[in-house]
């Protein structure tokens, strides 16, 4: 799936649900779209998603050496 298709998913999804945002970050991560993965995970954390789960995901990015 291309980055353009991932962006289109955002339009289709309810983007005020922290669970959806967390999973969207997971999809971006699997697609090696690390910038958007971080964006969605951080947004999910701000909206009340499981802080520990998000911390672990962001730590994965740091271990990969991504910004």
PyMOL commands that set and color helices and strands:
alter all, ss='L'
color gray80, all
select helices_A, chain A and resi 3-12+18-30+34-46+51-64
alter helices_A, ss='H'
color red, helices_A
deselect
rebuild
show_as cartoon
